Amino acid sequence: MAENTQYTEDNIRSLDWKEHIRMRPGMYIGKLGDGSSADDGIYILVKEVLDNSIDEYVMGAGKTIEVSIQGTKVIVRDYGRGIPLGKVVDVVSKMNTGGKYDSKAFKKSVGLNGVGTKAVNALSSYFRVESSRDGKSSAAEFAQGNLTDKEFLEETSRRRGTKVTFIPDELIFKKYKFRTEYVAKMLRNYVYLNRGLTIIFNGEKFFSENGLKDLLEDNNNKEDMLYPIIHLEGDDIEVAITHSKTQYSEEYHSFVNGQHTTQGGTHQAAFREAIVKTVRDFYGKSYEASDIRKSIISAVSIKVMEPVFESQTKTKLGSTEMGGNLPTVRTYINDFVGRYLDNYLHKNPDTAEKIQRKILQAERERKELSGIRKLAKERAKKASLHNKKLRDCRIHLGDVKKDRRLESTLFITEGDSASGSITKSRDVNTQAVFSLRGKPLNSYSMSKKIVYENEEFNLLQAALNIEESMEDLRYNNIVIATDADVDGMHIRLLLITFFLQFFPELIKEGHLYILQTPLFRVRNKKETIYCYSEEERRSAILKLSGKPEITRFKGLGEISPDEFKHFIGDDIRLDPVMLDRETSIEELLKFYMGKNTPNRQEFIINNLKVELDLIEEK
């Protein structure tokens, strides 16, 4: 075979630190995104800066952190020791430079590789770092990682600490927007894990007195808890456990050195195992693991020396060792839970009795459903083999690297024309399509039995792989893609009801979204503008002066595959489905999906938006 491409010394080039980060940002912060998802890059940038401030608090320096986000500008100010003044530039612009290589200074730190703030610097159009200590200060400013200004040592009366200001670069993060709900959740987790720490976010104060106990109480309705939260603490471990009265699947919040490990890891696996072993030993019964853990809501936090994560974004722990003279992570957690949970159950017989009743109830339900589940799994497997409902992506066919699983998306749509357009337009590597046949069933107040008996729900559950645990979730993003009309809105509501009824943690953990698709296309011979609202349509008409052609999209099936690529590609618009922390899921479902009431009728009348299509084609 002839060689057409020459390979010489001229093909070899070395990138400096900032060039490499900007060329391969995914290696440092995971996916980019636009801010619609909690794991998008802009939130990782905030986290990387915050981690340094948290480490200062852990080391006993600074009890308050101030965070401000106004538009695209982020400011993080701590009152720790302050960066050594002669190293202010180096620690944010020289790779492999930082205080965390010195285990005496940072024993159980969140970030150990000295990369975090360098990545923030390189991926920001504006970055400023200021340090104050010993009555003096020093500062430096950067643009895309390039030093633009440096303030040498100056006398100051400012309190000691570090202040970082940055604006994520729009060349990297296109059309991004910070959602304060995601930032607030991140900050709450920080204070749960660092009792005594105060974080002030845009004027709102976050503080926790009871750690992980507060986390479970704040994220769940007290009336839905089967028994008071079991809260256990050790030197390097803290756990909180309860069971839900209504929730079906397992829910875990896991942390390592203050880092929220959303994908679990060795510590979460050990925790799940330890609960089962301890419960079996306490009752002297070999209960099924799934019956013991069914409906569990829990949290675990451990501290380890020099943790090893499976990616730079630190969402999954890979370490098997605690470090120092401690045993393995698995042994340490098993020993702690085995001792302290067993003691708690002996001292609290009422709770022990409720847990056993819950296990026995789960056992009865599992046996009652065993035949149905077996048939349901066979149907799901057969349907999958014939590719009737699910058009999968290559990530799950073994053709794409596993580290891209965070990018995986499942579109749930209705109708052959809509699913056909999305299927032809999607990125086959990371985007899958699940086709509904008509409107799903209203599952409100129904038992889990309906999930197996109803073909749509059974196949959807199988596609997501969430029957037992969220740990096995196959797609990071689940996107409801329906027409923007009354029928489409109804389908959205029915699907959200299904997830709230049987898999609420999928929504709590930020996996469910609504796809926004344009209502109008406004174009002339030179330019095409897609509009998502009446206001955008009017602006487009003004911009394309004259008599532009205006098209009203009445359904997803009317949008050609070539056009659809714009709406599910880099410019995808997603609205996350989020739960109000103050709202009970049961109350929410009862109001929207229960029996019709005067209150609901009044709500619908007051909030109904009638969209009149008065466009005249001239």
QUITA-V558356 format. One record per backbone hydrogen bond with DSSP energy under -1.0 kcal/mol. CO is the residue of the C=O (numbers start at 1). NH is the residue of the N-H. E is the energy in kcal/mol with one decimal. If there is no record, write none. Layout:
CO,NH,E  CO,NH,E
//
This chain:
8,11,-1.7  9,12,-1.3  16,20,-2.1  17,21,-1.9  18,22,-2.3  19,23,-2.0  20,24,-2.5  24,27,-1.4  25,28,-1.6  25,29,-2.5  26,30,-1.4  32,41,-2.4  34,177,-2.2  37,40,-1.8  40,43,-1.2  40,44,-1.2  41,45,-2.1  42,46,-1.5  43,47,-2.4  44,48,-2.6  45,49,-1.7  46,50,-2.6  47,51,-2.9  49,53,-1.2  50,54,-2.9  51,55,-2.3  52,56,-1.4  53,57,-1.7  54,58,-2.7  55,59,-1.6  56,61,-2.7  57,60,-2.1  63,198,-2.6  65,200,-2.5  66,77,-2.9  67,202,-2.4  68,75,-2.7  70,73,-1.9  73,70,-1.9  74,166,-2.3  75,68,-2.5  76,164,-2.8  77,66,-3.1  84,87,-2.5  87,91,-2.5  90,93,-1.1  90,94,-2.2  99,102,-1.2  102,105,-1.3  102,106,-1.8  115,119,-2.1  116,120,-1.8  117,121,-2.5  118,122,-2.7  119,123,-1.9  121,124,-1.4  123,169,-2.7  124,144,-2.4  126,167,-2.2  127,142,-3.0  128,165,-2.7  129,140,-2.0  130,163,-2.5  131,138,-2.0  132,161,-2.4  133,136,-1.8  135,156,-2.5  136,133,-2.6  137,154,-2.0  138,131,-2.7  139,151,-2.9  140,129,-2.3  141,148,-3.0  141,149,-1.6  142,127,-2.0  143,146,-2.0  146,143,-2.1  149,141,-3.0  151,139,-1.7  154,137,-2.2  161,132,-2.6  162,78,-2.8  163,130,-2.5  164,76,-2.7  165,128,-3.0  166,74,-2.7  167,125,-2.2  167,126,-1.1  169,172,-1.3  169,173,-3.0  179,183,-1.5  180,184,-2.9  181,185,-1.9  182,186,-2.0  183,187,-2.4  184,188,-2.4  185,189,-2.0  186,190,-1.6  187,191,-2.0  188,192,-2.4  189,193,-1.7  194,197,-2.2  198,65,-2.3  199,206,-2.7  200,67,-3.3  201,204,-2.5  204,201,-3.0  206,199,-2.1  210,213,-1.7  211,215,-1.4  212,216,-2.1  213,217,-2.1  214,218,-2.9  215,219,-1.6  221,224,-1.6  222,225,-1.3  224,245,-2.8  230,241,-2.1  232,239,-2.8  236,303,-1.9  237,234,-3.4  238,301,-2.6  239,232,-2.4  240,299,-2.3  241,230,-3.1  242,297,-2.9  243,226,-3.3  251,298,-2.2  253,300,-2.5  254,261,-1.9  255,302,-1.9  256,259,-2.5  259,256,-2.1  260,262,-1.6  261,264,-2.1  264,317,-2.0  265,269,-2.3  266,270,-1.9  267,271,-2.0  268,272,-2.3  269,273,-1.9  270,274,-2.6  271,275,-2.1  272,276,-1.6  273,277,-2.3  274,278,-2.6  275,279,-2.3  276,280,-2.4  277,281,-2.3  278,282,-2.5  279,283,-2.3  280,284,-1.5  280,285,-1.2  285,287,-1.3  288,292,-1.8  289,293,-2.2  293,296,-2.1  295,244,-2.9  296,251,-2.0  297,242,-1.9  298,253,-1.4  299,240,-2.2  300,255,-2.1  301,238,-2.1  302,257,-2.7  308,318,-3.2  308,319,-1.3  311,314,-1.6  315,263,-2.7  316,310,-2.5  317,266,-1.4  320,329,-2.5  322,305,-2.9  323,326,-1.6  327,322,-1.2  328,332,-2.9  329,333,-2.4  330,334,-2.4  331,335,-2.7  332,336,-2.2  333,337,-2.7  334,338,-2.4  335,339,-1.7  336,340,-2.9  337,341,-1.8  339,343,-1.9  340,344,-2.1  341,345,-2.4  342,346,-1.9  343,347,-1.9  344,348,-1.5  348,352,-2.1  349,353,-2.4  350,354,-1.9  351,355,-2.4  352,356,-2.0  353,357,-2.3  354,358,-2.1  355,359,-2.3  356,360,-2.6  357,361,-2.2  358,362,-2.4  359,363,-2.4  360,364,-2.3  361,365,-2.5  362,366,-2.5  363,367,-2.2  364,368,-2.5  365,369,-2.0  369,373,-3.7  370,374,-2.1  371,375,-2.1  372,376,-2.7  373,377,-2.7  374,378,-1.8  375,379,-2.4  376,380,-2.6  377,381,-2.5  378,382,-2.4  379,383,-2.8  380,384,-2.2  381,385,-2.3  382,386,-1.8  383,388,-2.0  389,435,-2.3  391,433,-2.2  393,396,-1.3  394,397,-1.3  394,399,-1.8  401,404,-1.6  402,405,-2.2  404,407,-1.8  405,408,-1.6  408,477,-2.0  409,432,-3.1  410,479,-3.1  411,434,-3.3  412,481,-3.1  413,436,-3.4  415,419,-2.1  416,420,-2.2  417,421,-2.1  418,422,-2.1  419,423,-2.5  420,424,-2.1  421,425,-1.2  422,426,-2.0  427,431,-2.8  428,394,-2.6  429,395,-1.6  430,409,-2.6  432,411,-2.8  433,391,-3.0  434,413,-2.4  436,415,-1.5  443,446,-2.1  447,450,-1.8  448,451,-1.2  449,453,-1.8  450,454,-2.4  454,458,-2.8  455,459,-2.5  456,460,-2.2  457,461,-2.7  458,462,-2.1  459,463,-2.4  460,464,-2.2  461,465,-1.6  461,466,-1.3  464,474,-2.0  469,472,-1.3  470,473,-1.8  477,410,-2.7  478,513,-2.6  479,412,-3.2  480,515,-2.4  483,485,-1.3  485,489,-2.6  486,490,-2.1  487,491,-2.3  488,492,-2.1  489,493,-2.2  490,494,-2.3  491,495,-2.3  492,496,-2.7  493,497,-2.2  494,498,-1.9  495,499,-2.2  496,500,-2.8  497,501,-2.7  498,502,-2.2  499,503,-2.1  503,506,-1.4  504,507,-1.0  504,508,-2.5  505,509,-2.5  506,511,-2.2  507,510,-1.8  511,478,-3.4  512,577,-2.6  513,480,-2.9  514,575,-2.6  519,553,-2.4  520,531,-2.6  521,551,-2.6  522,529,-3.3  523,549,-2.8  527,524,-2.4  529,522,-3.0  531,519,-2.2  531,520,-2.2  533,537,-1.9  534,538,-2.2  535,539,-2.1  536,540,-2.3  537,541,-2.2  538,542,-1.9  539,543,-2.1  540,544,-2.7  543,545,-1.4  549,523,-2.3  551,521,-2.3  555,558,-1.4  556,559,-1.6  560,564,-2.6  561,565,-1.3  563,566,-1.7  564,568,-1.1  569,572,-1.7  573,516,-2.6  575,514,-2.4  580,583,-1.8  584,588,-2.4  585,589,-2.7  586,590,-2.4  587,591,-2.1  588,592,-2.2  589,593,-3.0  590,594,-1.1  597,601,-2.3  598,602,-2.4  599,603,-2.1  600,604,-2.7  601,605,-2.3  602,606,-2.4  603,607,-1.7  604,608,-1.3  612,614,-1.2
//
